[in-house]
Each structure stands twice: as C-alpha cells, then as structure tokens.
Amino acid sequence: MRKLMIEAAINELASKEQNPNVPYGPEEVARDAIACAKAGATIVHFHARDADTGEQLWQSVETYAQAIKLIRRECDAILYPTYRSGVAKEQRIAHIVSLADDPDVRLELATLDLGATNTGAPDPTAGEGSAGAYVNTHRDVMYFMRTLREHGVFYSLGVRDVGHMRHIQAYAEAGLVQSPWAVKIFMSEQDAHGPLPDARGLMMYLDMVPPGVECHWFVTTYKSATAHSRINMLAAAMGGHIRTGLGDNPVLDGRVLTNAQQVEMAVDLAHKAGREVATPAEGRQMMGMTA
C-alpha cells in the first residue's frame, strides 16, 4: 500500500483557552511545526496570528514569511497558509502570490476550498440556525487556479460536500486539475454539511473519483473530537491520508495534547495499518509537486 501522508493543522481558529498548546505567533508556530515534522508530519498548515492575542492576521505576508523562514532552517516540511473569505477574489490570494514570488520564501502549496457550504447547524430548540455561509464560486476558484499556476504554486482542493467532487471533475475537464488529485475531505458531526464522518460517508466521496484517476485524499473531522480517531483509522486502512492537529480538534478524545502528540497518534495508526509515513520529499513526489 502507498505511503501515508500526515498533515498537521496546528492552529486554525483554535484558542489557548481551549488548549494552552495552540501556537499563535511566528516563533510558536515555527517551534510547533518543527516538532510536528520531527514526529512525522509531511505537511504543516497554519494561520498567521498575533503572537499575544491570537487574533487572525489572515493575509499578513510578513507574519507568514517570518514563520516559514524559521521553519525551513530546521526541516523541509511542506507548508501552506490559509486565505479568508468575504473580500474580493484578487485580495483573497494576494498574500499567497506575494509569498510565492518572494525568493526567500517560495511558497509551494495552497489549498483551494470548493463550492458553497452553510456553516454551523440549525438549533432545534430555538427554531433558528447559523446565518453563515462559506461561498467559493466557480469564477473565483478558476481565477485562483489560473493565478496560482502562473506563480508556480501547487494547489490541493478542499471539499465539504459530495457534490464538490463534481466540481473537481469539471475543473479537470477545463484543464485546471491534473492527476493525481490532492483532495482534503472536511467532515463534521456538529456542523450540518456533507455526510456524517463514518465509513459510509467517506465512501460517498470516494465513489465520485472517476475510474483511472489517481487521488490522494486526506480526511479530517473538526468540531468532532469523538469521530476524529475513528475516521483517521479508516483513512489509514483504506489508502487515504490523515489530517490532524489542534487547529481542527484542540481537545481530542477528551485529552489536551500537543500538535506533535496528535501527529504521533497518526503515525501509530499508519503503522498499525501496515503503512510507512511519507517524508516531505516523498509527499511532493506523490502529489506531483515536483517536475
């Protein structure tokens, strides 16, 4: 069976109130990312955040660049930032382009989220629900893809509903996605989008991959600490890859852990499934990031 890649999402929207081990500023992020890489992480994802308050600095080129440079002194983990919604498409990825064009950074990876997703879930007691929606139109996504290609940035694709897999096929037909696909499947027990995070729900996504297409799929659950370990076991056994970290689940199975400890748990699952963990260099080759 192919080697297993581990992605560590180390801070996201999580707070130190939820888990004091959540890293905020560039120095904390760098220390955690290096520890995760040493524990076995192939990929590290992080948000730029204020070192003192943890405030999201969504598009701070300086904050991202500082963290990336510190990390690269110690390891070759594949690194990528986030991008925000609610602003013009050009602004959403401006920091990614700047980081890619910086000769001292040379950002190599981004993740593009697909489709529209209602955030949160209806409240059965109040008769109301969240008014939030995360929207990524075809026009915006295709602009992101073309722009990132121009700047030499490889992109994986984030999906939150089964229909988003059809989007990938459409972008492939437009020449914007090549095989192998790199897909992040986001599942949740609490947020009412997509199928439930179990084997049946996971197969709904995988059944949408066209015959003959190589697909490297990662799966994670967020706001679903009880399902996270279970879905990771399925990924390890079914040939997928694992995303873990405090950014998705600051408390896991009732335990307050570090990011590196969550990575170690993923490594253990890989070994129990008879799989070796991919190094960053191997991950780049597997996903087609290298020429």
C-alpha positions, 0 to 999 in steps of 0.5 A: 500500500502507498505511503501515508501522508500526515498533515498537521493543522496546528492552529486554525481558529483554535484558542489557548483557552481551549488548549494552552498548546495552540501556537499563535505567533511566528516563533510558536508556530515555527517551534510547533511545526518543527516538532510536528515534522520531527514526529512525522508530519509531511505537511504543516498548515497554519494561520498567521496570528498575533503572537499575544492575542491570537487574533487572525492576521489572515493575509499578513505576508510578513507574519507568514514569511517570518514563520516559514523562514524559521521553519525551513532552517530546521526541516523541509516540511511542506507548508501552506497558509490559509486565505479568508473569505468575504473580500474580493477574489484578487485580495483573497490570494494576494498574500499567497502570490506575494509569498510565492514570488518572494525568493526567500520564501517560495511558497509551494502549496495552497489549498483551494476550498470548493463550492458553497457550504452553510456553516454551523447547524440549525438549533432545534430548540430555538427554531433558528440556525447559523446565518453563515455561509462559506461561498467559493464560486466557480469564477473565483476558484478558476481565477485562483487556479489560473493565478496560482499556476502562473506563480508556480504554486501547487494547489490541493482542493478542499471539499465539504460536500459530495457534490464538490467532487463534481466540481473537481471533475469539471475543473479537470475537464477545463484543464485546471486539475491534473492527476493525481488529485490532492483532495482534503475531505472536511467532515463534521458531526456538529456542523450540518454539511456533507455526510456524517464522518463514518465509513459510509460517508467517506465512501460517498466521496470516494465513489465520485473519483472517476475510474483511472484517476489517481487521488490522494485524499486526506480526511479530517473531522473538526468540531468532532473530537469523538469521530476524529480517531475513528475516521483517521483509522479508516483513512489509514486502512483504506489508502487515504491520508490523515489530517490532524492537529489542534487547529481542527480538534484542540481537545481530542478524545477528551485529552489536551495534547500537543500538535506533535502528540496528535501527529504521533497518534497518526503515525501509530495508526499508519503503522498499525495499518501496515503503512510507512509515513511519507517524508516531505520529499516523498509527499511532493513526489506523490502529489506531483509537486515536483517536475 
